[in-house]
């Protein structure tokens, strides 16, 4: 695996564990010489993972809409900070550049990003692994909801086969590395479905 996109928020949450675990994951990503791609902020869990990866000698690319550079405070110390026009462009670029994805605990923006990646996997746009960093069992309610969608017939079990989770950074990196796709292409090509 050459690159990983980490979805994270500009907040830290109420429990200091979230910040510590985000920093540990950033350090481990750099130690494995994996290029970190993320939303580009210097705040919250986004800033913590980027700072830790940079301090460990890693390459970090942030992707941020120009309209958020002030409110989310774009991280000026990155290997690369790419400015885009919209949230849609940000997500598309992050998803195209990444070989795998990990979602840290976060709010609605983080959930929206991970559900888009999961949905795109379900409909065949990509076959990249997605990991949930399940710090303090943060994602347990979400995992139960996803299983409920399967039990009620709204999601197939195969669509969830690339979703892995752990509260241990090394285990999670191993899981998403082990489940690497044959190709890392990500393209929206509806003509391929006919």
PyMOL commands that place a pseudoatom at each C-alpha (Angstrom):
pseudoatom trace, name=CA, resn=UNK, resi=1, chain=A, elem=C, hetatm=0, pos=[0.000, 0.000, 0.000]
pseudoatom trace, name=CA, resn=UNK, resi=2, chain=A, elem=C, hetatm=0, pos=[1.452, 3.317, -1.087]
pseudoatom trace, name=CA, resn=UNK, resi=3, chain=A, elem=C, hetatm=0, pos=[-1.176, 5.737, 0.210]
pseudoatom trace, name=CA, resn=UNK, resi=4, chain=A, elem=C, hetatm=0, pos=[-4.046, 5.883, 2.654]
pseudoatom trace, name=CA, resn=UNK, resi=5, chain=A, elem=C, hetatm=0, pos=[-6.776, 8.464, 3.073]
pseudoatom trace, name=CA, resn=UNK, resi=6, chain=A, elem=C, hetatm=0, pos=[-7.820, 9.119, 6.657]
pseudoatom trace, name=CA, resn=UNK, resi=7, chain=A, elem=C, hetatm=0, pos=[-11.199, 10.714, 7.277]
pseudoatom trace, name=CA, resn=UNK, resi=8, chain=A, elem=C, hetatm=0, pos=[-11.169, 12.833, 10.433]
pseudoatom trace, name=CA, resn=UNK, resi=9, chain=A, elem=C, hetatm=0, pos=[-12.770, 15.931, 11.846]
pseudoatom trace, name=CA, resn=UNK, resi=10, chain=A, elem=C, hetatm=0, pos=[-11.551, 19.335, 12.918]
pseudoatom trace, name=CA, resn=UNK, resi=11, chain=A, elem=C, hetatm=0, pos=[-12.725, 18.601, 16.476]
pseudoatom trace, name=CA, resn=UNK, resi=12, chain=A, elem=C, hetatm=0, pos=[-11.081, 16.412, 19.120]
pseudoatom trace, name=CA, resn=UNK, resi=13, chain=A, elem=C, hetatm=0, pos=[-14.104, 15.021, 20.954]
pseudoatom trace, name=CA, resn=UNK, resi=14, chain=A, elem=C, hetatm=0, pos=[-14.490, 15.065, 24.734]
pseudoatom trace, name=CA, resn=UNK, resi=15, chain=A, elem=C, hetatm=0, pos=[-12.226, 12.099, 25.500]
pseudoatom trace, name=CA, resn=UNK, resi=16, chain=A, elem=C, hetatm=0, pos=[-8.466, 12.708, 25.190]
pseudoatom trace, name=CA, resn=UNK, resi=17, chain=A, elem=C, hetatm=0, pos=[-8.052, 9.122, 23.941]
pseudoatom trace, name=CA, resn=UNK, resi=18, chain=A, elem=C, hetatm=0, pos=[-9.251, 10.212, 20.498]
pseudoatom trace, name=CA, resn=UNK, resi=19, chain=A, elem=C, hetatm=0, pos=[-6.382, 12.675, 20.151]
pseudoatom trace, name=CA, resn=UNK, resi=20, chain=A, elem=C, hetatm=0, pos=[-3.793, 10.186, 21.424]
pseudoatom trace, name=CA, resn=UNK, resi=21, chain=A, elem=C, hetatm=0, pos=[-5.001, 7.396, 19.133]
pseudoatom trace, name=CA, resn=UNK, resi=22, chain=A, elem=C, hetatm=0, pos=[-5.089, 9.731, 16.111]
pseudoatom trace, name=CA, resn=UNK, resi=23, chain=A, elem=C, hetatm=0, pos=[-1.480, 10.726, 16.789]
pseudoatom trace, name=CA, resn=UNK, resi=24, chain=A, elem=C, hetatm=0, pos=[-0.449, 7.089, 17.149]
pseudoatom trace, name=CA, resn=UNK, resi=25, chain=A, elem=C, hetatm=0, pos=[-2.069, 6.189, 13.831]
pseudoatom trace, name=CA, resn=UNK, resi=26, chain=A, elem=C, hetatm=0, pos=[-0.297, 9.079, 12.092]
pseudoatom trace, name=CA, resn=UNK, resi=27, chain=A, elem=C, hetatm=0, pos=[3.029, 7.915, 13.507]
pseudoatom trace, name=CA, resn=UNK, resi=28, chain=A, elem=C, hetatm=0, pos=[2.427, 4.318, 12.397]
pseudoatom trace, name=CA, resn=UNK, resi=29, chain=A, elem=C, hetatm=0, pos=[1.400, 5.389, 8.890]
pseudoatom trace, name=CA, resn=UNK, resi=30, chain=A, elem=C, hetatm=0, pos=[4.686, 7.293, 8.529]
pseudoatom trace, name=CA, resn=UNK, resi=31, chain=A, elem=C, hetatm=0, pos=[6.733, 4.430, 9.994]
pseudoatom trace, name=CA, resn=UNK, resi=32, chain=A, elem=C, hetatm=0, pos=[5.246, 2.124, 7.344]
pseudoatom trace, name=CA, resn=UNK, resi=33, chain=A, elem=C, hetatm=0, pos=[6.248, 4.698, 4.685]
pseudoatom trace, name=CA, resn=UNK, resi=34, chain=A, elem=C, hetatm=0, pos=[2.640, 5.157, 3.622]
pseudoatom trace, name=CA, resn=UNK, resi=35, chain=A, elem=C, hetatm=0, pos=[1.641, 8.496, 2.106]
pseudoatom trace, name=CA, resn=UNK, resi=36, chain=A, elem=C, hetatm=0, pos=[-1.090, 10.079, 4.287]
pseudoatom trace, name=CA, resn=UNK, resi=37, chain=A, elem=C, hetatm=0, pos=[-3.897, 11.868, 2.469]
pseudoatom trace, name=CA, resn=UNK, resi=38, chain=A, elem=C, hetatm=0, pos=[-6.454, 13.781, 4.511]
pseudoatom trace, name=CA, resn=UNK, resi=39, chain=A, elem=C, hetatm=0, pos=[-8.668, 16.881, 4.626]
pseudoatom trace, name=CA, resn=UNK, resi=40, chain=A, elem=C, hetatm=0, pos=[-5.879, 19.416, 5.164]
pseudoatom trace, name=CA, resn=UNK, resi=41, chain=A, elem=C, hetatm=0, pos=[-6.776, 21.078, 8.479]
pseudoatom trace, name=CA, resn=UNK, resi=42, chain=A, elem=C, hetatm=0, pos=[-4.372, 21.759, 11.322]
pseudoatom trace, name=CA, resn=UNK, resi=43, chain=A, elem=C, hetatm=0, pos=[-7.239, 21.510, 13.842]
pseudoatom trace, name=CA, resn=UNK, resi=44, chain=A, elem=C, hetatm=0, pos=[-8.642, 18.578, 15.802]
pseudoatom trace, name=CA, resn=UNK, resi=45, chain=A, elem=C, hetatm=0, pos=[-7.998, 14.972, 14.885]
pseudoatom trace, name=CA, resn=UNK, resi=46, chain=A, elem=C, hetatm=0, pos=[-7.068, 16.053, 11.364]
pseudoatom trace, name=CA, resn=UNK, resi=47, chain=A, elem=C, hetatm=0, pos=[-4.229, 18.165, 12.711]
pseudoatom trace, name=CA, resn=UNK, resi=48, chain=A, elem=C, hetatm=0, pos=[-3.143, 15.526, 15.219]
pseudoatom trace, name=CA, resn=UNK, resi=49, chain=A, elem=C, hetatm=0, pos=[-2.746, 12.758, 12.647]
pseudoatom trace, name=CA, resn=UNK, resi=50, chain=A, elem=C, hetatm=0, pos=[-0.948, 15.052, 10.198]
pseudoatom trace, name=CA, resn=UNK, resi=51, chain=A, elem=C, hetatm=0, pos=[1.435, 16.430, 12.821]
pseudoatom trace, name=CA, resn=UNK, resi=52, chain=A, elem=C, hetatm=0, pos=[2.311, 12.950, 14.095]
pseudoatom trace, name=CA, resn=UNK, resi=53, chain=A, elem=C, hetatm=0, pos=[2.964, 11.636, 10.582]
pseudoatom trace, name=CA, resn=UNK, resi=54, chain=A, elem=C, hetatm=0, pos=[5.140, 14.641, 9.752]
pseudoatom trace, name=CA, resn=UNK, resi=55, chain=A, elem=C, hetatm=0, pos=[7.102, 14.338, 13.009]
pseudoatom trace, name=CA, resn=UNK, resi=56, chain=A, elem=C, hetatm=0, pos=[7.782, 10.688, 12.149]
pseudoatom trace, name=CA, resn=UNK, resi=57, chain=A, elem=C, hetatm=0, pos=[9.151, 11.696, 8.733]
pseudoatom trace, name=CA, resn=UNK, resi=58, chain=A, elem=C, hetatm=0, pos=[6.081, 10.846, 6.681]
pseudoatom trace, name=CA, resn=UNK, resi=59, chain=A, elem=C, hetatm=0, pos=[4.686, 12.391, 3.525]
pseudoatom trace, name=CA, resn=UNK, resi=60, chain=A, elem=C, hetatm=0, pos=[1.354, 14.150, 4.145]
pseudoatom trace, name=CA, resn=UNK, resi=61, chain=A, elem=C, hetatm=0, pos=[-0.981, 15.657, 1.558]
pseudoatom trace, name=CA, resn=UNK, resi=62, chain=A, elem=C, hetatm=0, pos=[-3.957, 17.741, 2.623]
pseudoatom trace, name=CA, resn=UNK, resi=63, chain=A, elem=C, hetatm=0, pos=[-6.833, 18.540, 0.285]
pseudoatom trace, name=CA, resn=UNK, resi=64, chain=A, elem=C, hetatm=0, pos=[-9.011, 21.480, 1.245]
pseudoatom trace, name=CA, resn=UNK, resi=65, chain=A, elem=C, hetatm=0, pos=[-11.678, 23.596, -0.423]
pseudoatom trace, name=CA, resn=UNK, resi=66, chain=A, elem=C, hetatm=0, pos=[-10.573, 27.223, -0.663]
pseudoatom trace, name=CA, resn=UNK, resi=67, chain=A, elem=C, hetatm=0, pos=[-13.681, 28.255, 1.272]
pseudoatom trace, name=CA, resn=UNK, resi=68, chain=A, elem=C, hetatm=0, pos=[-12.570, 26.256, 4.315]
pseudoatom trace, name=CA, resn=UNK, resi=69, chain=A, elem=C, hetatm=0, pos=[-8.952, 27.423, 4.441]
pseudoatom trace, name=CA, resn=UNK, resi=70, chain=A, elem=C, hetatm=0, pos=[-9.805, 30.033, 7.070]
pseudoatom trace, name=CA, resn=UNK, resi=71, chain=A, elem=C, hetatm=0, pos=[-12.414, 28.229, 9.205]
pseudoatom trace, name=CA, resn=UNK, resi=72, chain=A, elem=C, hetatm=0, pos=[-10.621, 24.863, 9.261]
pseudoatom trace, name=CA, resn=UNK, resi=73, chain=A, elem=C, hetatm=0, pos=[-7.232, 26.561, 9.233]
pseudoatom trace, name=CA, resn=UNK, resi=74, chain=A, elem=C, hetatm=0, pos=[-5.337, 24.889, 6.435]
pseudoatom trace, name=CA, resn=UNK, resi=75, chain=A, elem=C, hetatm=0, pos=[-2.177, 23.187, 7.665]
pseudoatom trace, name=CA, resn=UNK, resi=76, chain=A, elem=C, hetatm=0, pos=[0.770, 25.113, 6.204]
pseudoatom trace, name=CA, resn=UNK, resi=77, chain=A, elem=C, hetatm=0, pos=[3.433, 22.606, 7.316]
pseudoatom trace, name=CA, resn=UNK, resi=78, chain=A, elem=C, hetatm=0, pos=[2.345, 19.727, 5.093]
pseudoatom trace, name=CA, resn=UNK, resi=79, chain=A, elem=C, hetatm=0, pos=[4.342, 18.065, 2.344]
pseudoatom trace, name=CA, resn=UNK, resi=80, chain=A, elem=C, hetatm=0, pos=[1.596, 19.350, 0.049]
pseudoatom trace, name=CA, resn=UNK, resi=81, chain=A, elem=C, hetatm=0, pos=[-1.647, 21.295, 0.561]
pseudoatom trace, name=CA, resn=UNK, resi=82, chain=A, elem=C, hetatm=0, pos=[-3.932, 21.112, -2.459]
pseudoatom trace, name=CA, resn=UNK, resi=83, chain=A, elem=C, hetatm=0, pos=[-6.650, 23.749, -2.758]
pseudoatom trace, name=CA, resn=UNK, resi=84, chain=A, elem=C, hetatm=0, pos=[-9.828, 22.709, -4.545]
pseudoatom trace, name=CA, resn=UNK, resi=85, chain=A, elem=C, hetatm=0, pos=[-13.105, 24.473, -5.331]
pseudoatom trace, name=CA, resn=UNK, resi=86, chain=A, elem=C, hetatm=0, pos=[-15.633, 22.271, -3.519]
pseudoatom trace, name=CA, resn=UNK, resi=87, chain=A, elem=C, hetatm=0, pos=[-16.229, 19.511, -1.003]
pseudoatom trace, name=CA, resn=UNK, resi=88, chain=A, elem=C, hetatm=0, pos=[-17.129, 17.200, -3.880]
pseudoatom trace, name=CA, resn=UNK, resi=89, chain=A, elem=C, hetatm=0, pos=[-13.792, 17.867, -5.559]
pseudoatom trace, name=CA, resn=UNK, resi=90, chain=A, elem=C, hetatm=0, pos=[-12.007, 17.334, -2.223]
pseudoatom trace, name=CA, resn=UNK, resi=91, chain=A, elem=C, hetatm=0, pos=[-13.609, 13.922, -1.682]
pseudoatom trace, name=CA, resn=UNK, resi=92, chain=A, elem=C, hetatm=0, pos=[-13.109, 12.820, -5.279]
pseudoatom trace, name=CA, resn=UNK, resi=93, chain=A, elem=C, hetatm=0, pos=[-9.421, 13.734, -5.179]
pseudoatom trace, name=CA, resn=UNK, resi=94, chain=A, elem=C, hetatm=0, pos=[-8.847, 12.066, -1.797]
pseudoatom trace, name=CA, resn=UNK, resi=95, chain=A, elem=C, hetatm=0, pos=[-10.576, 8.924, -3.006]
pseudoatom trace, name=CA, resn=UNK, resi=96, chain=A, elem=C, hetatm=0, pos=[-8.681, 8.843, -6.287]
pseudoatom trace, name=CA, resn=UNK, resi=97, chain=A, elem=C, hetatm=0, pos=[-5.271, 9.295, -4.628]
pseudoatom trace, name=CA, resn=UNK, resi=98, chain=A, elem=C, hetatm=0, pos=[-5.761, 6.662, -1.917]
pseudoatom trace, name=CA, resn=UNK, resi=99, chain=A, elem=C, hetatm=0, pos=[-5.176, 2.914, -1.993]
pseudoatom trace, name=CA, resn=UNK, resi=100, chain=A, elem=C, hetatm=0, pos=[-7.243, 2.436, 1.185]
pseudoatom trace, name=CA, resn=UNK, resi=101, chain=A, elem=C, hetatm=0, pos=[-9.293, 4.428, 3.692]
pseudoatom trace, name=CA, resn=UNK, resi=102, chain=A, elem=C, hetatm=0, pos=[-9.522, 4.716, 7.465]
pseudoatom trace, name=CA, resn=UNK, resi=103, chain=A, elem=C, hetatm=0, pos=[-12.169, 6.690, 9.346]
pseudoatom trace, name=CA, resn=UNK, resi=104, chain=A, elem=C, hetatm=0, pos=[-11.251, 8.107, 12.737]
pseudoatom trace, name=CA, resn=UNK, resi=105, chain=A, elem=C, hetatm=0, pos=[-14.003, 8.862, 15.233]
pseudoatom trace, name=CA, resn=UNK, resi=106, chain=A, elem=C, hetatm=0, pos=[-15.721, 11.992, 14.008]
pseudoatom trace, name=CA, resn=UNK, resi=107, chain=A, elem=C, hetatm=0, pos=[-18.908, 13.863, 13.307]
pseudoatom trace, name=CA, resn=UNK, resi=108, chain=A, elem=C, hetatm=0, pos=[-21.258, 14.132, 10.375]
pseudoatom trace, name=CA, resn=UNK, resi=109, chain=A, elem=C, hetatm=0, pos=[-18.565, 15.105, 7.864]
pseudoatom trace, name=CA, resn=UNK, resi=110, chain=A, elem=C, hetatm=0, pos=[-16.484, 12.053, 8.736]
pseudoatom trace, name=CA, resn=UNK, resi=111, chain=A, elem=C, hetatm=0, pos=[-19.553, 9.814, 8.573]
pseudoatom trace, name=CA, resn=UNK, resi=112, chain=A, elem=C, hetatm=0, pos=[-20.549, 11.273, 5.210]
pseudoatom trace, name=CA, resn=UNK, resi=113, chain=A, elem=C, hetatm=0, pos=[-17.080, 10.592, 3.811]
pseudoatom trace, name=CA, resn=UNK, resi=114, chain=A, elem=C, hetatm=0, pos=[-16.971, 7.003, 5.025]
pseudoatom trace, name=CA, resn=UNK, resi=115, chain=A, elem=C, hetatm=0, pos=[-20.498, 6.245, 3.796]
pseudoatom trace, name=CA, resn=UNK, resi=116, chain=A, elem=C, hetatm=0, pos=[-19.665, 7.601, 0.354]
pseudoatom trace, name=CA, resn=UNK, resi=117, chain=A, elem=C, hetatm=0, pos=[-16.628, 5.309, 0.129]
pseudoatom trace, name=CA, resn=UNK, resi=118, chain=A, elem=C, hetatm=0, pos=[-18.664, 2.356, 1.415]
pseudoatom trace, name=CA, resn=UNK, resi=119, chain=A, elem=C, hetatm=0, pos=[-21.484, 3.068, -1.035]
pseudoatom trace, name=CA, resn=UNK, resi=120, chain=A, elem=C, hetatm=0, pos=[-19.056, 3.404, -3.939]
pseudoatom trace, name=CA, resn=UNK, resi=121, chain=A, elem=C, hetatm=0, pos=[-17.618, 0.021, -3.026]
pseudoatom trace, name=CA, resn=UNK, resi=122, chain=A, elem=C, hetatm=0, pos=[-21.113, -1.476, -2.951]
pseudoatom trace, name=CA, resn=UNK, resi=123, chain=A, elem=C, hetatm=0, pos=[-21.936, -0.255, -6.462]
pseudoatom trace, name=CA, resn=UNK, resi=124, chain=A, elem=C, hetatm=0, pos=[-18.537, -1.207, -7.891]
pseudoatom trace, name=CA, resn=UNK, resi=125, chain=A, elem=C, hetatm=0, pos=[-16.892, 2.176, -8.419]
pseudoatom trace, name=CA, resn=UNK, resi=126, chain=A, elem=C, hetatm=0, pos=[-13.895, 0.993, -6.412]
pseudoatom trace, name=CA, resn=UNK, resi=127, chain=A, elem=C, hetatm=0, pos=[-12.692, -2.083, -4.535]
pseudoatom trace, name=CA, resn=UNK, resi=128, chain=A, elem=C, hetatm=0, pos=[-10.511, -0.435, -1.926]
pseudoatom trace, name=CA, resn=UNK, resi=129, chain=A, elem=C, hetatm=0, pos=[-10.542, -1.471, 1.736]
pseudoatom trace, name=CA, resn=UNK, resi=130, chain=A, elem=C, hetatm=0, pos=[-12.116, 0.734, 4.388]
pseudoatom trace, name=CA, resn=UNK, resi=131, chain=A, elem=C, hetatm=0, pos=[-11.164, 0.581, 8.053]
pseudoatom trace, name=CA, resn=UNK, resi=132, chain=A, elem=C, hetatm=0, pos=[-12.875, 2.051, 11.078]
pseudoatom trace, name=CA, resn=UNK, resi=133, chain=A, elem=C, hetatm=0, pos=[-10.554, 3.129, 13.898]
pseudoatom trace, name=CA, resn=UNK, resi=134, chain=A, elem=C, hetatm=0, pos=[-12.844, 1.906, 16.660]
pseudoatom trace, name=CA, resn=UNK, resi=135, chain=A, elem=C, hetatm=0, pos=[-11.338, 3.894, 19.556]
pseudoatom trace, name=CA, resn=UNK, resi=136, chain=A, elem=C, hetatm=0, pos=[-13.356, 3.411, 22.766]
pseudoatom trace, name=CA, resn=UNK, resi=137, chain=A, elem=C, hetatm=0, pos=[-15.867, 1.345, 20.755]
pseudoatom trace, name=CA, resn=UNK, resi=138, chain=A, elem=C, hetatm=0, pos=[-16.870, 4.555, 18.964]
pseudoatom trace, name=CA, resn=UNK, resi=139, chain=A, elem=C, hetatm=0, pos=[-18.125, 2.776, 15.866]
pseudoatom trace, name=CA, resn=UNK, resi=140, chain=A, elem=C, hetatm=0, pos=[-20.050, -0.047, 17.619]
pseudoatom trace, name=CA, resn=UNK, resi=141, chain=A, elem=C, hetatm=0, pos=[-23.483, 1.624, 17.172]
pseudoatom trace, name=CA, resn=UNK, resi=142, chain=A, elem=C, hetatm=0, pos=[-22.707, 2.288, 13.509]
pseudoatom trace, name=CA, resn=UNK, resi=143, chain=A, elem=C, hetatm=0, pos=[-21.561, -1.298, 12.929]
pseudoatom trace, name=CA, resn=UNK, resi=144, chain=A, elem=C, hetatm=0, pos=[-24.810, -2.507, 14.495]
pseudoatom trace, name=CA, resn=UNK, resi=145, chain=A, elem=C, hetatm=0, pos=[-26.799, -0.227, 12.189]
pseudoatom trace, name=CA, resn=UNK, resi=146, chain=A, elem=C, hetatm=0, pos=[-24.923, -1.478, 9.129]
pseudoatom trace, name=CA, resn=UNK, resi=147, chain=A, elem=C, hetatm=0, pos=[-25.587, -5.088, 10.167]
pseudoatom trace, name=CA, resn=UNK, resi=148, chain=A, elem=C, hetatm=0, pos=[-29.244, -4.134, 10.610]
pseudoatom trace, name=CA, resn=UNK, resi=149, chain=A, elem=C, hetatm=0, pos=[-29.347, -2.944, 6.981]
pseudoatom trace, name=CA, resn=UNK, resi=150, chain=A, elem=C, hetatm=0, pos=[-28.078, -6.383, 5.958]
pseudoatom trace, name=CA, resn=UNK, resi=151, chain=A, elem=C, hetatm=0, pos=[-30.566, -8.254, 8.163]
pseudoatom trace, name=CA, resn=UNK, resi=152, chain=A, elem=C, hetatm=0, pos=[-33.433, -6.161, 6.803]
pseudoatom trace, name=CA, resn=UNK, resi=153, chain=A, elem=C, hetatm=0, pos=[-32.406, -6.803, 3.189]
pseudoatom trace, name=CA, resn=UNK, resi=154, chain=A, elem=C, hetatm=0, pos=[-31.231, -3.303, 2.255]
pseudoatom trace, name=CA, resn=UNK, resi=155, chain=A, elem=C, hetatm=0, pos=[-27.517, -4.123, 1.990]
pseudoatom trace, name=CA, resn=UNK, resi=156, chain=A, elem=C, hetatm=0, pos=[-25.769, -7.245, 0.790]
pseudoatom trace, name=CA, resn=UNK, resi=157, chain=A, elem=C, hetatm=0, pos=[-23.104, -8.945, 2.845]
pseudoatom trace, name=CA, resn=UNK, resi=158, chain=A, elem=C, hetatm=0, pos=[-20.631, -8.776, -0.044]
pseudoatom trace, name=CA, resn=UNK, resi=159, chain=A, elem=C, hetatm=0, pos=[-20.827, -4.983, -0.094]
pseudoatom trace, name=CA, resn=UNK, resi=160, chain=A, elem=C, hetatm=0, pos=[-19.484, -4.916, 3.461]
pseudoatom trace, name=CA, resn=UNK, resi=161, chain=A, elem=C, hetatm=0, pos=[-16.644, -7.377, 2.887]
pseudoatom trace, name=CA, resn=UNK, resi=162, chain=A, elem=C, hetatm=0, pos=[-14.006, -4.630, 2.666]
pseudoatom trace, name=CA, resn=UNK, resi=163, chain=A, elem=C, hetatm=0, pos=[-15.107, -2.934, 5.906]
pseudoatom trace, name=CA, resn=UNK, resi=164, chain=A, elem=C, hetatm=0, pos=[-12.748, -3.789, 8.766]
pseudoatom trace, name=CA, resn=UNK, resi=165, chain=A, elem=C, hetatm=0, pos=[-12.342, -2.295, 12.209]
pseudoatom trace, name=CA, resn=UNK, resi=166, chain=A, elem=C, hetatm=0, pos=[-10.019, -2.289, 15.184]
pseudoatom trace, name=CA, resn=UNK, resi=167, chain=A, elem=C, hetatm=0, pos=[-9.018, -0.090, 18.096]
pseudoatom trace, name=CA, resn=UNK, resi=168, chain=A, elem=C, hetatm=0, pos=[-5.349, -0.925, 17.474]
pseudoatom trace, name=CA, resn=UNK, resi=169, chain=A, elem=C, hetatm=0, pos=[-3.444, 1.148, 14.884]
pseudoatom trace, name=CA, resn=UNK, resi=170, chain=A, elem=C, hetatm=0, pos=[-1.093, -1.643, 13.801]
pseudoatom trace, name=CA, resn=UNK, resi=171, chain=A, elem=C, hetatm=0, pos=[-3.901, -4.186, 13.471]
pseudoatom trace, name=CA, resn=UNK, resi=172, chain=A, elem=C, hetatm=0, pos=[-6.009, -1.778, 11.444]
pseudoatom trace, name=CA, resn=UNK, resi=173, chain=A, elem=C, hetatm=0, pos=[-3.149, -0.934, 9.086]
pseudoatom trace, name=CA, resn=UNK, resi=174, chain=A, elem=C, hetatm=0, pos=[-2.476, -4.645, 8.621]
pseudoatom trace, name=CA, resn=UNK, resi=175, chain=A, elem=C, hetatm=0, pos=[-6.155, -5.286, 7.889]
pseudoatom trace, name=CA, resn=UNK, resi=176, chain=A, elem=C, hetatm=0, pos=[-6.443, -2.608, 5.216]
pseudoatom trace, name=CA, resn=UNK, resi=177, chain=A, elem=C, hetatm=0, pos=[-3.061, -3.564, 3.724]
pseudoatom trace, name=CA, resn=UNK, resi=178, chain=A, elem=C, hetatm=0, pos=[-4.000, -7.233, 3.608]
pseudoatom trace, name=CA, resn=UNK, resi=179, chain=A, elem=C, hetatm=0, pos=[-7.242, -6.474, 1.784]
pseudoatom trace, name=CA, resn=UNK, resi=180, chain=A, elem=C, hetatm=0, pos=[-5.640, -4.492, -1.026]
pseudoatom trace, name=CA, resn=UNK, resi=181, chain=A, elem=C, hetatm=0, pos=[-7.482, -4.399, -4.351]
pseudoatom trace, name=CA, resn=UNK, resi=182, chain=A, elem=C, hetatm=0, pos=[-5.986, -5.809, -7.532]
pseudoatom trace, name=CA, resn=UNK, resi=183, chain=A, elem=C, hetatm=0, pos=[-6.086, -2.286, -8.978]
pseudoatom trace, name=CA, resn=UNK, resi=184, chain=A, elem=C, hetatm=0, pos=[-6.167, 1.022, -7.195]
pseudoatom trace, name=CA, resn=UNK, resi=185, chain=A, elem=C, hetatm=0, pos=[-8.148, 2.790, -9.928]
pseudoatom trace, name=CA, resn=UNK, resi=186, chain=A, elem=C, hetatm=0, pos=[-11.137, 4.827, -8.849]
pseudoatom trace, name=CA, resn=UNK, resi=187, chain=A, elem=C, hetatm=0, pos=[-13.212, 6.150, -11.692]
pseudoatom trace, name=CA, resn=UNK, resi=188, chain=A, elem=C, hetatm=0, pos=[-16.827, 7.102, -12.081]
pseudoatom trace, name=CA, resn=UNK, resi=189, chain=A, elem=C, hetatm=0, pos=[-17.657, 5.309, -15.331]
pseudoatom trace, name=CA, resn=UNK, resi=190, chain=A, elem=C, hetatm=0, pos=[-21.378, 4.519, -15.670]
pseudoatom trace, name=CA, resn=UNK, resi=191, chain=A, elem=C, hetatm=0, pos=[-20.771, 3.134, -19.185]
pseudoatom trace, name=CA, resn=UNK, resi=192, chain=A, elem=C, hetatm=0, pos=[-18.891, 0.233, -17.586]
pseudoatom trace, name=CA, resn=UNK, resi=193, chain=A, elem=C, hetatm=0, pos=[-22.137, -0.883, -15.918]
pseudoatom trace, name=CA, resn=UNK, resi=194, chain=A, elem=C, hetatm=0, pos=[-24.048, -1.541, -19.161]
for i in range(1, 194): cmd.bond("trace and resi %d" % i, "trace and resi %d" % (i + 1))
show_as sticks, trace
zoom trace
